Amino acid sequence: MAKGYWIARVDVRDAERYKDYVAAAKPAFEKYGATFLARGGELTVLEGVARGRNVVIEFPSAQAAVDCYNSPEYQIAAKIRQEVADAEMIVVAGV
């Protein structure tokens, strides 16, 4: 089974409250087997407009990635994130 990946591009508007999102999201990530491959860090813009924070999270499958996002645990965190950051998030199936 191919792994699944969250790719998130985020501009944080309130860094202090974003910490609340990170803490609230942790139980969902643990439950669904998430492994962070990139979390912030330096970036090099090759084309287009970059966001300030870029995250890649690996899951055991694309379905697990979608289930994590839709889980009650993550939806609590998502509400916090949506209040303090602008983001695009997608799930990509691995090869």
C-alpha positions in Angstrom: 0.0 0.0 0.0 1.3 3.4 -1.0 1.9 5.9 1.8 0.0 9.2 2.0 1.4 12.7 2.5 -0.1 15.9 3.9 1.5 18.9 2.2 0.6 22.1 4.0 1.7 25.6 3.1 1.0 28.0 6.0 1.3 31.7 6.8 1.0 32.0 10.6 -0.6 35.3 11.8 -0.3 34.6 15.5 2.7 32.6 16.5 1.8 32.2 20.2 -1.7 30.8 19.4 -0.2 28.6 16.6 1.6 26.7 19.4 -1.9 25.8 20.7 -2.7 24.3 17.3 0.5 22.2 17.4 -0.3 20.9 20.8 -4.0 20.2 19.9 -3.0 18.3 16.7 -0.5 16.0 18.4 -3.0 13.3 19.5 -4.5 13.0 16.0 -1.0 12.7 14.5 0.0 10.0 17.0 -3.3 8.1 16.5 -2.9 8.0 12.7 0.8 7.2 12.5 2.1 10.6 11.2 5.8 11.1 10.6 7.0 14.7 10.0 9.4 14.9 7.1 9.5 18.7 6.9 8.2 21.1 9.4 9.1 24.7 8.7 12.8 25.1 8.1 14.7 26.9 5.4 13.2 27.0 1.9 14.2 28.0 -1.6 11.6 29.5 -3.8 11.9 28.1 -7.3 8.6 29.3 -8.8 5.5 31.0 -7.6 4.7 32.5 -4.2 5.9 30.8 -1.1 4.3 30.7 2.3 6.2 31.2 5.5 5.8 27.6 6.8 5.8 24.4 4.8 5.0 21.0 6.2 5.2 17.5 4.8 3.8 14.7 6.9 3.9 11.0 6.0 1.1 8.6 6.9 0.9 4.8 6.4 -1.6 5.4 3.6 -3.5 8.2 1.8 -6.7 7.0 3.5 -5.0 7.4 6.9 -4.0 10.9 6.0 -7.5 11.8 5.1 -8.9 10.1 8.1 -6.5 12.0 10.3 -7.7 15.3 8.9 -11.4 14.4 9.3 -10.9 13.0 12.8 -12.6 14.7 15.8 -9.2 15.0 17.3 -7.7 16.9 14.4 -10.9 19.0 13.8 -10.4 20.6 17.2 -6.9 21.6 16.2 -8.0 22.7 12.8 -10.4 25.3 14.3 -7.5 26.8 16.2 -5.3 26.8 13.0 -8.0 28.5 11.0 -8.2 31.3 13.5 -4.5 32.0 13.5 -3.1 31.1 10.1 -3.9 30.9 6.4 -3.1 27.6 4.8 -3.5 25.3 1.8 -3.5 21.6 2.7 -3.6 18.6 0.4 -3.2 14.8 0.6 -1.0 13.2 -2.0 -0.7 9.4 -2.5 2.8 8.1 -2.6 4.2 6.0 -5.5 
